Amino acid sequence: MVFFDLDKFITSLYNRELLSEEVIKELCEKTKEVLVNEGNVRMVSAPVTIVGDVHGQFYDVREIFKIGGYCPSTNYIFLGDYVDRGYYSVETISLLTCLKLRYPDRITLVRGNHESRAVTQTYGFYSECLRKYGNVNVWNYFTDMFDYLVLSVVIDDSIFCVHGGLSPSIHTIDQIKIIDRFREIPHEGPMADLVWSDPISNTAFNTNSLLNSGEDNKGDFAISPRGAGYIFGRDVTRKFLELNGLGHICRAHQLCMEGYQILFDDMLSTVWSAPNYCYRAGNLASVLEIGQGLERYFNVFGPCPESERDGANPPNTNEMNIESKNLAMLLNDGDLMDEDLMQTGNGPMRAKGRKFGRGRGRGVGLADFPPNMDGLEREQLNGQSNGGMTQVVNEYFL
């Protein structure tokens, strides 16, 4: 029997100290016992802070807690994609799992498309577990636990939170509640759609060459270029909100160069919480703070300062090369859609402004991007903040 001291484990993990394999096994088993009692749709009360993709960027996760407040003082909803791409996926998911077990009513972990056996074998988590522990047992413990994560959250019967987006198979919240979630994410179907789908502007919906008038179209849904899930527009979003008596959808899943994106006259927003994604992209990040009266406020921040990274270096040259190849895939011309330039200048959130955590927010310009990006990549990734516009970079097939 492993001596189990959650407070000690949390302290160690904040210092980026790995837990033993035996501890992680028991940690995952105990956390599954908590998660199995949570429904597919978890009801949460405001105030609460929503966090988007973090992708193993441990020091930036630690920065989120410094900016937004530590659990349990702050109530958190994490919208998935805890692992892959970053160098410290094991430490990141270990910390979040310990916090979930220690404060089950103060942190909610939603499943993302990367909380999957298939995806994590390709994008880093599997190989990281093998490298750090000498076997894949820890990967098995965590991926088994991923099958228990909730699929969505509703905040005060008003804000619907999900990792990806909507599904042509789901019209009501009650339909989400009856999905069998305790399994690997399937390639298709409503569960896959919730973690893979993306919104797209109406202009793009009408003109995008990826959309056609064939049998794959389902109303205002169309097959996603990612290879899983759908893309959907304003009308789908409005109908879903009206039918369920909701006011807003908050989701993650897409890289936003300014850290967030607001669409469809403030009916939907995207929050992205991994600054300088893949340690190269030069993007800002944000968390979305929901106040007691359901007011919404994006807290925008940049990467954790080097002085607060404990002198840590990237694991090794090979892993850096893997990340470079992954980002090259992300920046492939076919993965970037000009139509993803969407207006963010309207609505109450923009009027209220955005808060920069601890004075570390910064504008994003061409000079922020890696010198080895060519001109086209720089132009595509540049956030046009002066015009109230921002670029969303789609991770198709990722």
N, C-alpha and C positions, 0 to 999 in steps of 0.2 A: 504494500500500500504506500503510495507516494504522499509525503507530507505536503499538504495543500494549503498555502498561505497566499490568497489572492492579492492582498495589499503588498506583500513582498514581491510577488511576480510583477505587478503593475509598476512598482518602483524600478525594478530591474529593467523592464522593457522600455520605460521612459529614457533609460540610459543606454538603450540599444544593446542589451545583453540577451542573448538567446536563452530560451527555456530548454530544458532537457526534453528528449523525445518522450520519456515516460510522463512528464508533466503535461506535455501537449496532448498526449493520448487521453489522459483523464480530463483535461480542460475541455476538449472537444466533446467527450461523452457527457459531461455535466452540462455543457451549453446546449447540446441537443435536447436534454431533458427540459430545459427552459423554453427553447424555440418550438418544440412540438406542441406546447400549450398556447402558442400564438397563432391566430388565424392567418389565412392568406392575406387579409386586409387588416392591418393593425390600426386601431383608433388611438390617436395621440392628441393631447391638448396643448394649445399655445400657452406661454411662449416656448418656442423651440427653434433650433438652428439646424438648417439643412445643408448637408455636405455632399458634393458630387464626387466624381471619379477621383481617386487618389493614387492608384496604380503603383503601390509599393514605394512611393516617395516618402519614406519614413520621416525625414527631418521636416518636410512640409506638413505632414500630419501633426507632428509635434508643434509646429508653428500655428496650426489651426487652433489647437487647444490654448496656446498662449494668447492668441487674438480673441477667440470667441468665448474663452472660459473653460475651465476643466470640468469634467464630469465628476460628481453629480451636480455641481453648481449650475451647469448649463445642460439643458435637455437637448439631445442630439438625434437627428435622423441621418444616417449614412445611406446614400442611394446606390451603393454597389461599386463594383470594379475596384476592389481593395488590393488586388494582386496583379502580377505581370508587368513587364516593361521596366519598372523601377528596380533598383538594386536591393531593396530591403522589403520584399513582399512578406517574408516570414515574420520579421519583426513587426511589420504593420498589422497583419491579420492577427498575430498573437496578442498584440496590445488591445486591439478592438474587441477580440473575443474575451479577454480577461475583463475588460470594462463592461461588456454585456453581461457576463456572469456575475460580476460584483454589483452592478447597478442595473438590473434588468428592466426597471421601469423608467430609466433615464437615458437609455440609448437604444435605438432601433436600427437593426442591420437589414437592409433590403438586398435582395439578390440582383446582381448585375450579370451581363452576358459573359464576363470573365470568371464568374464563380461556377466554373464548368470544368469537368475533367478534360474534355476535348480541347478547349481553348488554352487551358493552362499548360498542357503538354507542348504547345507550340510557342507561347509568348513569354516563357521565362520562369514561372512559379515552380514547375516540375523540376527543371534543371537546378534552380536555386536550392530547393529542398535536398536534392541529391548531393549537391556540392557542400552544403553546410552540415548535413547529418550523415553523409556517407551511404544513405539508402533513401527509398521513397516512402517510408512509413509515414513521416510527417505530412507529406503531400496527400496520402490516402486519408489520414485523420481529418485534415481540413476539408478536402473535397467531399468526404462523406457528410461533414457538418454543413457544407454549402447546400445540400439537398433540403435542409430544414429552414433556411432563411425565408423570411416573409417575401411576398411578391409586391406588396404595395402598402401605402399608408394613407389614411384620411385624417386631416387635421381639422378638428372642430366642425365636422360635417361641411367643410367649405373648400379645402385644398386637397387635391388628389396628388399623391407623390408616387412615382414609379421610376425605374431605372431608364427604360427606353421610351415607350410610348403606347399608343392605342392599338387595338386589333379589330379587324372586321368581324371577328367571332365574339367580341365582347361589347355589349351595349350598356350593361348595368354593372354596378359594383357587386351585386349579388352573384353575377356569373363568375367573377373572379374568386369569390369565396368558395366555390365548389370545385375549383381546379385541384387535381392531385399534384401537389408540388413536391412531394417527397421523392424526388428522382432526379436523374441527370436532365439538363435542359434539352428538350427535343429539338429537332431541326425545324419543325414547323408546328403550327397550332397556336392557340391563345397564350400559352405560357411562354413560348418562344417570342411571340410578338411583343409581349410586355417588356422583355429585356432587350430586344433588338430594334424595334421600330423607331422612326424619326419623323418629326414634323418638317414640313417644307412650305415655303411661302406660296401663296396662291399664284403669283406670277410664274414662279418656277414650275408649279403644278401644271399650268396650262401650256408651258413651252418646252419643258424638259424632254429631251430625246429619249430618256430612259422610260418615259411613260408612253403607253400606247392605248389604243382603244380596244384591245383584244380581250380575251376572256380572263386574263390575269387581273384586270381592273375590277375592283369591288366598290362601286360608288366613288367616293373620294379617296379610296386607298389604291395604292399601286405597289407592285413587287419592289422591294428595296434593292438597290445596287450592292448592298452588303452581302447579298446571298441568303439572308434570313430576315424575317420580319417584313414590315411594309413602310412606305412613306405615306403621310397623310397631311391634309390641309386644314384650313380654317373651318370649313363647314363641318367636318368630322369632329373637330374639337368643340365647336359650339353645341352640336347636337348631344355629344356625350355629357357636357357640363349641364345642359338644360334638363336632360332626361334624369340625371342623378342629383339634381338640385345643388350643384357645386358651383364655385366661382372661379376656380383657377386650377391649372395643372402645373406641377413642378417636376422636372425630370433632369437627367444628367446625360451621359452617353456620348455627347459630341464635344469636341474641343472647341472652345470659344476663345479667341485671341484676347478679348477684353475680360475674360473670366465669367461672363454671363451673357445671356441673350433673351430678349423679350419679343414675343410674337403675337400675332392675331389680336391686336388691340388689347394687350394685357391679359389674354385668356390663358397663355402658356409661357413658361419661362424655362430656360436651361441654365443649370448651375454647374460649373466646372471647377474642380478644387485641386488640380495638379499644376502648379505654376512651372513654367519652363519645362513643359512636358517632354519626356525622354531626355531631359537635361540639355535640350537643344532648341526647342521650338520657340522660345522667347515670349511665350504668352503669359498674361496675368491669370490669376485664379480668384475664386470668390467662395464665400459661404452665404447662404440666404437666411437672414434672421427674421423670423415670424414673431411679431409682437403680440401682446395680450389681446389687442383688438384686431388681430389678423393683418395689421399693417406689415408690408414686406420691405426689406432693406438689404441690398447686396453689400456685403463687406468685402472689398476687393483687396488683394494682397499679392505680393511678389514672392519669389523663392526665399527660403530660410537663408539668412546671411551665412557666409562661409565661416565667420567667427563662431557660430553656434552649432557647427556640425561636428564637434568633438574631434576635429582633425581627421575625420574619416575620408578615405579615398575610395574611388570606385573599385569593385572587387578585383578585376583583372582586365587585361587588354582584350582577351577573347570576348568577355561579356560586353565590353564597350563596343566591340565590332558588331555583335549581335544587335545591340540597341540601335546602332547606326543604320544597320540594314532594315530594322523594323521601321525606323522613322522614314527611311527612303521609300518604303512601301507606302507609308502614310502620306508622303508628299508627292506620290505619283500623280501625274496630271489627271488621270482618270478618276482619282479619288477626291479631287477638288472640284466643286461645282460653283461656277460663277453666280448661279442663282441663289447661293447661300448668303449673299450680301443682303441682310435684312435690316429694316429700320428698327432702331431701339430708342429713338428720340422722343417717343410719345408715351403717355401713361403716367400714373402716379409715382411709379418707382423712379423714373428718370427725373421727374420734377423734384422729388425729394433728394436726389443726389445719391452718391455712393460714398461709403466710408472706407478709408484706407487704413488697414490694420497697422497700428504702431508706427505710422509714418513711413511705411515701407512701400506703399503703392507707387507705381511709376507708369508713365505713358509708354506705349509700345510703338516704336518706329523702326525704320529699316535698319538702323544701327544696332538694334537689339538682336538681330538674327545672326546665325553662324556665318562666318566669312565664306564657307564653302558652298553656300546656297547660291544657285544662279539667279539671274534677274527675275525670271518668271516665278520661281518659288518665293522670292522675297515679295514680289508684287501680290501674289496670291495670299500670302500669309499676313500681309500688313493690315493691322486693324485701323480702319479709317474713323478714328474717334472724333475728329473735328466735325464730320458731317452727321454725327449721331448714329453711325453705322458700325457694324462689326462683322468680322468674318467668322463663320462656323466651319471648321474643317471636319469633314465626315470621315470616320474610320471604317470605310467600307471593307468588308471581309475581315475585320479585326475584332 
